[in-house]
């Protein structure tokens, strides 16, 4: 017997401050996030994970701020773990994920996501494009 896993993809809703990770039609992860605050908004669009992916990255723009479990999605914008993840935009443009002990969403995401995995950052989950619809 052969098991075939579906394609991975990630969706981020800025209005809902949520991230969903899919493998085929299976939701493998959903977590709260904190995106970019006013003046530092997180870019919307379709990206691919990478090329940078690091268990510990340090921000060159913000005083070497630690960014554990980092996955680059667009220039200086990363999805990464952070100790403070309020349910409202609070970052300098990155997408922050919780790093709580026992429920480390950032580490799980980092280990799950592959370089090249599609990442769709939308205003709302209801914004579905042809690129994000699964075909049976």
Order of alpha helices (4+ residues) and beta strands (2+ residues): beta-beta-beta-beta-beta-beta-beta-beta-alpha-beta
